């Protein structure tokens, strides 16, 4: 059994070293391509070839990174400056990117040790099959020579990983670039969500409250004219105007709740969520941990986002899921507010299905939060949101 396992690992090591030897041969050919590109670029004729040569170099280095990760189990991140824009910009990016020279350094070194280690491993393997075949296979002792092949493969992966690994400064710069791109996208989403919210408020005010106020004003005007001639009709018009005023106030409260629910200020997040649960039409269980009490309240923007997440999730569950029960969990840990809404409905929730999940994602992304939706067909649907904030 020990011999079989040793042979299996030795076979993998020889495969790893064989691929390295073939890549070393390709490196030999590619060095000629690099030299030709440099010469033609210097005389301007082949400037257009430079970006393509850099891309080929990146593909070779990327292939080697994947091979090293396959052998060691540790990923080597790729940190490159994008080759975009005009020809001049792409040439400048390829020439000035430190990763280009890092890959060239690896290419030159790998040309030497890639095939050399493979040819060192071959005689070790032949001797190991003779020695360990008797020592390990027949006598049942621990293999002595064959494990050296795997150690040679470890050495090859170690050297390649060290040569291909980006510097800490480059990794930090890449993470910063990714962060800037992510914030640019979330900012665009937040602006779009804010614009949609303003249009919704304007539409609600124009189509609802404003129309009722105009109708009320007309009834009051008619009542004034009819007061002396027909007091009974005037009283009826005034009664209708009062009804219109009450309906306008109701719609104004609805619009205000869409901006920032007053119940959040009065009762806090937990109380507001319990009120949502009570009015949802479902049997909703609310569980809160570390969120209750004025002393530990989250910032107003975070509370508002959490409230709208729960409101949207419960509305979707009541309208689309066919569920009778749902649960809401609120918790905080390490400066993060976590919201989990679960319903036992039919599942199949999708951002593109008009269920409001896209609006939830935009609202949460504007606060640098995350949204995870699990909704397999047949249910249950679970929406988990994390909102970072400082208490």
Number of C-alpha atoms within 10 A of each C-alpha: 9 13 19 11 10 18 17 11 16 21 16 15 23 19 14 21 27 20 17 27 22 15 22 22 16 14 23 16 12 19 16 11 12 17 11 14 21 17 13 16 16 10 9 10 11 14 19 16 17 22 22 16 17 23 15 13 20 18 12 17 22 17 13 20 22 16 19 24 15 13 15 14 10 12 14 17 13 17 19 17 16 11 18 13 10 9 15 13 13 21 22 14 20 24 15 12 16 16 22 20 13 16 21 20 13 20 25 15 16 23 21 15 18 25 20 16 19 25 14 12 24 15 12 17 22 12 14 20 18 12 16 23 16 14 18 19 17 10 10 14 13 14 21 13 17 25 19 17 26 21 14 19 25 18 14 21 24 13 16 23 21 12 17 23 20 20 14 9 9 17 16 13 13 16 13 12 12 12 12 12 12 14 15 12 15 21 17 14 20 20 15 15 19 15 12 13 15 13 12 14 17 13 13 17 17 12 11 16 21 16 15 22 17 13 16 22 15 14 21 20 16 15 22 16 13 16 15 10 10 11 14 13 14 21 16 13 22 19 16 16 23 15 14 21 18 13 16 20 15 13 18 17 14 14 19 13 13 15 13 17 17 14 14 18 14 10 16 21 26 22 16 22 25 17 13 17 21 14 12 16 15 19 15 21 15 17 15 15 12 12 20 17 11 10 8 12 17 24 11 14 12 21 22 21 18 25 22 20 26 24 18 17 25 26 18 18 28 19 12 15 21 15 19 14 16 24 18 23 18 22 16 20 11 9 12 17 23 20 21 21 24 23 28 18 21 18 21 16 25 14 13 9 10 11 18 17 21 16 21 21 21 24 25 25 21 21 18 16 20 16 18 12 16 16 19 13 12 12 18 20 25 22 21 18 24 21 23 20 18 12 13
